[in-house]
Amino acid sequence: MTAKKKTPSLTEAPPEIVGSADHYIYTNIFSMAFGDNDVILHFAIDDKSGDRRRITPQASVCMTPRAAKILAHSLAATIKRVEETTGPIPMPAGKLEKLEESLNLQFKQLKKKQEPS
């Protein structure tokens, strides 16, 4: 019988990162796709073409909704601490509202696909 791996608790220290990634990218554009069982983040670089409707991802990460929720919490906590230390991060007017509208539209489309015909 094989031993079951222990799932780390959130109260335990994070795992030690050994070695380094084979590939690092800088990203200033991301898009997200999602379904019932996964969330995919696509990261890209602004090529200054001006067409933000089409991007060529440099890296994509697929994770469960649970992992995405943990990532979102970690990012929110990090941004909170950065702003407490260095002050508010400036955002173009309406940027976050436009993001929220885009996500709402995507979720409506997903919900419509899931409705029985």
N, C-alpha and C positions, 0 to 999 in steps of 0.2 A: 504494500500500500504506500502511495506517495504522500509525503507530508503536504498539507495545504499551506500555501503562502499566507502569511499574516498581512492583512491590510493595515497600513499605517494609520494611526489615529491623528486627527487634526491637532491634538494637543502635543503630539510628539514632535521632536525636531525634524525639520525637513531633511530629505535625503541628501547625502553628500554628492556633489557633482564631481565626477571623476573624468578627467580628460577634457576635451573640448569638442565643440560641434565641428563637423566637416565643412560647414558652409554658414557664413554669417551674411545677413543682408541688412541694409538700411531700408526702411519703408516709410512712405508718407501717404500711402493710399491703401485702404483695405476694403474688401467687400465680404459679405457674409451670405452663406446659403444654409438652409436648415430644413430638416424634416422631422418626423416623429422621433427618430432614434439617433440623430447626429446633428452636429453643427460644424460647418466647414468655414474656416477663415482663410481668405486668399489675401496675400500681401504682395504689393507691387510698388514700383517706383514711378513717380510722375515723370513721364518722358517729355513734358512740356508741349505735347502735340495739341493740347487743349480739349481732346475728346475724352471726357471722364466717363462716358457710357461704356467704353471698351478699354479694358486694361489687360495686360499680360502678366499674370502672377509670377513672381519670382520664387514664391514658396506658398504652400497651402498646408493647413493643419486641420485634421478632422478629429473631433472629440465627441463624447457623449454630452447630452444636455447638462448632466450633473457636473461634469468636468468644466463645461463652459460657465456654469453658475459659480463655481469656485474661482475660476479665472476672473470673472466679472467682479466678484467680491474683492479679490486680491488687487486688481487694477484700481478699483474705487478707493480702497484703503491706501494704496500707494499715492494716488493723485491727491487725496485729502492731506496726507502728510507732506507731500511736496509743496502744496499751496500754503499749508500752515508754516512751512519753513521759508519759502521764497516769495509768497504772495500769489494772488490769483493768476491762473494761466489765461492769457487773453485769447478770446475766441471771436471770429467774425460774427457779426450780428445775424441771428437766425440760423446759424450752422447746426446747432444741436436740435432745434425744432425741425429743420429739414430732415435730419437723420431720423428723428422719431416718426415723421410722416412716412418716410420711405419704409421703415420697419413695419408700420401699421399696414401699409399697402401689401407688403410681402406676406404678412400673416393672414390678411384677408384672402389673398390668392391661395395660400396653403389650405386654409379652412374650407374654401369653396371646392378645392380638389378632393378633400376628404369627405365631403357630403355625399350621401348615397344618391345615385341618379334616379 
